[in-house]
């Protein structure tokens, strides 16, 4: 029984490679790539190895760094843009934090006082609700 299983396993393994046929790849006059079991007449075709397993996935390619960029002028421009974006993002985060804090104060405190022209006065309910809606709109438009 063991000999029969071993023989049939061996025959099965060999038959898979024997059954694999050649696959040809070629590009026609219109630039379309074709694959087929038989090579085309009058055109050069390359043979594709179908028995080999696909290659293992390589590590993802890293984004080009400033050092890998050949043009130092372009590298300086890229670095300047990155710094500007980082500065703008920091300012946006600070603004969002301030607006959220103001909104919390407006929602939790019905007696909000503001300083207008050096004079401190209390907001009435209509002004308070208007500022709450303005703060919510600013958060929706500018904050993630």
C-alpha positions as CSV (number, residue, x, y, z in Angstrom):
1,X,0.0,0.0,0.0
2,X,2.8,2.4,0.9
3,X,4.6,1.7,-2.4
4,X,1.4,2.4,-4.4
5,X,0.9,5.7,-2.6
6,X,4.5,6.7,-3.2
7,X,4.3,5.7,-6.9
8,X,1.1,7.6,-7.5
9,X,2.4,10.7,-5.8
10,X,5.5,10.6,-7.9
11,X,3.5,10.2,-11.1
12,X,1.1,13.0,-10.1
13,X,4.0,15.4,-9.4
14,X,5.7,14.6,-12.7
15,X,2.5,14.8,-14.7
16,X,1.9,18.4,-13.6
17,X,5.2,19.6,-15.1
18,X,4.6,17.4,-18.2
19,X,1.2,18.9,-18.8
20,X,2.5,22.5,-18.6
21,X,2.8,23.9,-22.1
22,X,4.7,26.8,-23.4
23,X,3.1,30.2,-23.3
24,X,4.2,32.8,-25.7
25,X,4.0,36.6,-25.4
26,X,4.1,39.1,-28.2
27,X,3.1,42.6,-29.1
28,X,1.2,43.2,-32.3
29,X,1.5,46.2,-34.7
30,X,-1.1,48.3,-32.7
31,X,1.0,47.8,-29.5
32,X,-1.4,45.3,-27.9
33,X,0.2,42.5,-25.9
34,X,-1.0,39.0,-26.6
35,X,-0.5,35.7,-24.9
36,X,-0.9,32.3,-26.6
37,X,0.0,28.6,-26.7
38,X,1.5,29.0,-30.2
39,X,3.8,31.7,-31.4
40,X,2.5,34.0,-34.1
41,X,3.6,33.7,-37.7
42,X,6.3,36.2,-38.8
43,X,6.6,37.9,-35.3
44,X,9.1,37.5,-32.6
45,X,7.6,36.1,-29.4
46,X,9.1,35.5,-25.9
47,X,8.5,32.3,-24.0
48,X,7.0,32.7,-20.5
49,X,8.0,30.2,-17.8
50,X,4.7,29.0,-16.2
51,X,6.3,26.4,-13.9
52,X,8.2,28.9,-11.7
53,X,6.4,30.2,-8.7
54,X,5.8,33.9,-8.5
55,X,8.6,35.9,-6.9
56,X,8.1,36.9,-3.2
57,X,6.9,40.4,-2.6
58,X,9.7,42.7,-2.1
59,X,9.8,45.4,0.6
60,X,7.9,48.5,-0.5
61,X,10.1,51.0,-2.1
62,X,10.9,53.9,0.1
63,X,10.0,57.4,-1.0
64,X,12.9,59.3,-2.4
65,X,14.9,61.2,0.2
66,X,16.5,64.5,-0.1
67,X,19.9,62.8,-0.5
68,X,18.7,60.6,-3.3
69,X,17.5,63.5,-5.4
70,X,20.2,64.4,-7.9
71,X,19.4,68.1,-8.2
72,X,20.3,70.0,-5.0
73,X,18.2,73.0,-6.1
74,X,15.1,70.8,-6.4
75,X,16.0,69.2,-3.0
76,X,16.1,72.7,-1.4
77,X,12.8,73.6,-2.9
78,X,11.2,70.3,-1.7
79,X,12.6,70.9,1.8
80,X,11.2,74.4,1.9
81,X,7.8,73.3,0.8
82,X,7.8,70.5,3.4
83,X,8.6,73.1,6.1
84,X,5.8,75.4,4.9
85,X,3.3,72.6,5.0
86,X,4.4,71.6,8.5
87,X,4.1,75.2,9.7
88,X,0.6,75.6,8.2
89,X,-0.5,72.3,9.7
90,X,0.7,73.3,13.1
91,X,-1.1,76.7,12.8
92,X,-4.3,74.9,11.7
93,X,-4.1,72.5,14.7
94,X,-3.6,75.4,17.1
95,X,-6.6,77.3,15.5
96,X,-8.8,74.2,15.8
97,X,-7.9,73.7,19.4
98,X,-8.7,77.4,20.2
99,X,-12.1,77.2,18.3
100,X,-13.0,74.0,20.1
101,X,-12.2,75.5,23.5
102,X,-14.2,78.6,22.6
103,X,-17.1,76.4,21.5
104,X,-17.0,74.5,24.8
105,X,-17.1,77.7,26.8
106,X,-20.0,79.1,24.8
107,X,-22.0,75.9,25.1
108,X,-21.3,75.3,28.8
109,X,-21.6,78.9,30.1
110,X,-24.7,80.9,29.5
111,X,-23.1,84.1,31.0
112,X,-20.3,84.7,28.5
113,X,-18.5,88.1,28.7
114,X,-16.5,89.6,25.9
115,X,-14.3,92.7,25.7
116,X,-15.3,95.1,23.0
117,X,-13.4,98.4,22.6
118,X,-11.9,98.0,26.0
119,X,-15.3,97.5,27.6
120,X,-16.4,94.2,29.1
121,X,-20.0,93.2,28.4
122,X,-22.1,90.1,28.6
123,X,-23.4,88.4,25.4
124,X,-27.2,88.0,25.2
125,X,-28.6,84.6,24.2
126,X,-29.0,85.5,20.5
127,X,-25.3,86.6,20.2
128,X,-24.2,83.5,22.2
129,X,-26.1,81.2,19.8
130,X,-24.8,83.0,16.8
131,X,-21.2,82.5,18.0
132,X,-21.9,78.8,18.7
133,X,-23.1,78.3,15.2
134,X,-20.1,80.2,13.8
135,X,-17.7,78.1,15.9
136,X,-19.3,74.9,14.7
137,X,-19.1,76.0,11.1
138,X,-15.4,77.0,11.5
139,X,-14.7,73.5,13.0
140,X,-16.5,71.8,10.2
141,X,-14.7,73.7,7.5
142,X,-11.1,73.8,9.0
143,X,-10.7,70.9,11.4
144,X,-10.6,67.2,10.8
